[in-house]
Amino acid sequence: MKTAITEMFGIEHPIIQGGMHMVGYAEMAAAVSNAGGLGTITALSVGSPKDLANEIARCRDMTDKPFAVNLTFLPIVNTPDYPGFVKAIIEGGVKAVETAGRNPAQVMPYLKDAGISVIHKCTSVRHALKAQEIGCDAVSVDGFECGGHPGEDDIPNMVLLPRAADELEIPFVSSGGQADGRSLVASLAMGAQGMNMGTRFLCTQEAPVHQNVKDAIVAASELDTRLVMRPLRNTERVMTNDAVERLIEKEKELGDKITFNDVINEVAGVYPKIMKDGDMDAGAWSCGMVAGLINDIPTCQQLIDRIMTEADEIITKRLGGFLAA
Ligand SMILES: Cc1cc2nc3c(=O)[nH]c(=O)nc-3n(C[C@H](O)[C@H](O)[C@H](O)COP(=O)(O)O)c2cc1C
């Protein structure tokens, strides 16, 4: 399939794996890229800029296809060494960067001078327009369904994607709730040029996480995610578990008096326990409503091939059939 996104990133299929904390290592990115999509290494999970340079080199050993690096700009006190990460990306010859969190204006001149294509992930049309204004090449439009941070507007993709199509001049991909060929065709129909997936790629053979994480996603339905940290204006969609229910109780009790310190046990330092040790009640971990559509743990190649076959059938047979006299 050929779209503005496959052309921009030099990939076979318009499918991107979004950055995922403690998941987006070289193994994950290479598996997606080898299957014809765009895999993404998550810079902040890897450690220092030197570690990122090593991770990029490791990924290059595993694939000769293009892959991206995610730079997430977090509202945290100890600012990560973003200039160092950008240097590692440029010196590592990476040609695609996914930015997320805050506006990436601070890194744009360096990335653009190095000929890197930047796709900014955002959850509203106004942020997408800002990304366009500061020179991003594409945006990833992350709807309310998404795993991770859906923002505070709560607009699902059925409205957000056509709104983005009406306003944007640069190409965009859908993100949030995407899982299969139906998702891809629907995204294309609503004006996107491809789709971005997190939770679906987390539940693949190659995702370098504990088996318990994948089993939990397969077992979950679309009713099993919760929104946490809304009172802190840092809303995150997570899989429910004991720690998350405890956190929600605290949010109810403390109301707008709540501070980050009140929820620190349920959200800080949780990812290694979940992703590496498989301790599924350790705290809040990002997961999308799309878990309800995930019933297996395929390889990335099987997943992407299946999506493309399904999309082809929907476009040529099902939809085409409606037009037949
Ligand atoms: C476990 C997990 C961790 C994530 N970590 C990050 C991250 O560090 N940075 C980021 O930009 N997005 C992160 N995301 C969001 C994804 O890149 C993607 O936008 C989102 O998962 C799309 O929604 P979906 O899960 O419905 O596919 C994460 C998502 C998941 C499921």
The ligand as a Gaussian input file, in Angstrom:
#p B3LYP/6-31G(d) Opt

LIG

0 1
 C        2.822000       0.268000      27.721000
 C        2.777000       1.551000      26.941000
 C        3.768000       2.502000      27.141000
 C        3.758000       3.696000      26.415000
 N        4.798000       4.584000      26.583000
 C        4.854000       5.694000      25.786000
 C        5.973000       6.562000      25.844000
 O        6.912000       6.367000      26.630000
 N        5.976000       7.640000      25.020000
 C        4.965000       7.882000      24.129000
 O        5.046000       8.851000      23.368000
 N        3.877000       7.082000      24.066000
 C        3.803000       5.989000      24.850000
 N        2.723000       5.134000      24.754000
 C        1.632000       5.462000      23.791000
 C        1.814000       4.725000      22.451000
 O        2.942000       5.147000      21.750000
 C        0.597000       4.931000      21.535000
 O        0.446000       6.293000      21.259000
 C       -0.682000       4.401000      22.153000
 O       -0.442000       3.166000      22.755000
 C       -1.769000       4.273000      21.091000
 O       -2.925000       3.722000      21.644000
 P       -3.264000       2.131000      21.598000
 O       -2.573000       1.566000      22.774000
 O       -4.730000       2.104000      21.673000
 O       -2.707000       1.583000      20.311000
 C        2.705000       3.955000      25.492000
 C        1.684000       2.997000      25.331000
 C        1.717000       1.817000      26.031000
 C        0.615000       0.805000      25.817000

